[in-house]
Amino acid sequence: MIAKVGPVPGPVKRSYDASGRRAAAERTRLGILAAARDLFEEGGYAGTSVQEVARRAGVSVDTVYASVGRKPELLLAVHDMALAEGDAPVPAEQRDWVRAVRAAPTLATKLETYTAALSRFLPKTVPIMNALREAGATEPACAALHRDLNERRARNMRLLAADLRATGELRADLSDDDVADMVWSLNSPEMFGLLRSLGRTPEQYAALVADVLLRSLRG
């Protein structure tokens, strides 16, 4: 009797694990962002090139484009790193100081927490906004990015206004738009620059803004 021979088993297929590749790509992106941040701080927007960022990060220019983007996108990422107070840009709701503002129980503590954060990141973000505004005179992409950042800041102020409203301490005659516009004007690069030009420190600027907002908003 001849035994039946079954099919010869082939090589065992292993499922592809892309986690290692994703981790490597993220390390590359963070290296590019760190290089861009350092170069923008050293040479400003006009004095920094994508080629220099690539060289500092040890990657090709094409890798910079694929991982982050062109120079305006690099500057946006550096701006959002400053807002996040970390090594990578994260959405607003994931920033530690935003969570702290939302967790604060009263109008006064929310404003104090918020303006303390302003004193930490505005010294870094205001020069970036100014650089974008200046570059926008000749580079449409920079002008568009500057406009988008201002509009994004305005939208975020409406979220902050709603959070302040939840304390039950706001003046009843002020709408959320009124509150948002007031905060938006006081945290602007222009206001920060004016007060710094008068010799106020970032901490003194923050204390003044917190006091003005509390006196203006509390019912």
Buried (B, 14 or more C-beta within 10 A) or exposed (E): EEEEEEEEEEEEEEEEEEEEEEEEBEEBBBBBBBBBBBBBEEEBBEEBEBEBBBBBBEBEBEBBBBBBBEBBBBBBBBBBBBBBBEEEBBEBEEBEBBEBBBEBEEBBBBBBBBBBBBBBBBBBBBBBBBBBBBBBEEBEBBBEBBEEBBEEBBEBBBBBBEBBBEBEBBEEEBEBEBBBBBBBEBBBBEBBBEBBEEEBEBEBBBBBBBEBBBEBBBE
